[in-house]
Amino acid sequence: MFMNQRTQVVYSLLAEYVRSPSLRHMREERSLAKLALEIVTKLDKDSSVWKKWEGPRDKILGAAIECWIPKADMLDFLDVAPSA
């Protein structure tokens, strides 16, 4: 079965979670919240917007600082622009 990297991360965390002989923890809100946080953290680790714009973002923003576009709007645009 083919899985992309994000799917593999979720699959491995879920497989580890249900490996326990007692499935009681699966119904506990705290355990589910911990698992959800773990999944989101691992998925976001490699695709962080700040990581994407490390370096180029500052250079572009510095060059555009004198233009009429409000800083908040420029940052929003840079966050969704494709990486270099």
C-alpha positions in Angstrom: 0.0 0.0 0.0 1.4 3.4 -1.1 1.4 6.1 1.5 2.9 9.6 1.2 5.0 10.9 4.1 2.1 12.7 5.9 -0.1 9.5 5.7 2.9 7.4 7.0 3.3 9.7 10.0 -0.4 9.4 10.9 -0.4 5.7 10.3 2.7 5.0 12.4 1.3 7.1 15.3 -2.1 5.4 15.2 -0.5 1.9 14.9 1.6 2.7 18.0 -1.5 4.0 19.9 -3.6 1.0 19.3 -0.8 -1.5 20.0 -1.7 -1.4 23.7 -3.5 -4.5 24.9 -6.0 -2.3 26.7 -8.1 -0.2 24.4 -9.7 1.6 27.3 -7.3 4.5 26.7 -8.8 5.1 23.3 -12.0 6.5 24.8 -10.2 8.8 27.2 -10.3 12.4 26.1 -6.9 13.2 27.5 -5.3 10.4 25.5 -7.0 11.4 22.3 -6.0 15.0 22.7 -2.4 13.9 23.3 -2.5 11.8 20.1 -4.0 14.6 18.1 -1.3 17.0 19.3 1.4 14.5 18.5 0.0 14.0 14.9 -0.3 17.8 14.2 3.2 18.5 15.7 4.8 15.8 13.5 3.0 16.8 10.4 3.7 20.5 10.8 7.4 20.0 11.7 8.5 19.7 8.1 6.1 22.1 6.4 6.4 25.2 8.6 5.7 28.5 6.9 8.5 30.0 8.9 10.9 27.3 7.8 9.9 27.9 4.2 10.7 31.6 4.3 13.8 31.4 6.4 16.1 33.9 4.7 14.1 34.8 1.5 11.1 36.1 3.5 13.3 38.7 5.3 14.9 39.8 2.1 11.6 40.2 0.2 10.0 42.0 3.1 13.0 44.3 3.5 12.9 45.2 -0.2 9.1 45.9 -0.1 9.1 47.9 3.1 8.9 51.2 1.3 6.0 50.2 -0.9 2.3 51.2 -0.1 1.2 47.6 0.9 0.5 47.4 4.6 3.0 45.1 6.4 0.3 42.7 7.6 -1.0 42.3 4.1 2.5 41.7 2.7 3.1 39.0 5.4 -0.2 37.3 4.5 0.8 37.3 0.9 4.2 35.9 1.6 2.8 33.1 3.8 0.8 31.7 0.8 3.3 32.4 -2.0 5.1 29.4 -3.4 8.6 28.8 -2.0 11.6 29.5 -4.0 
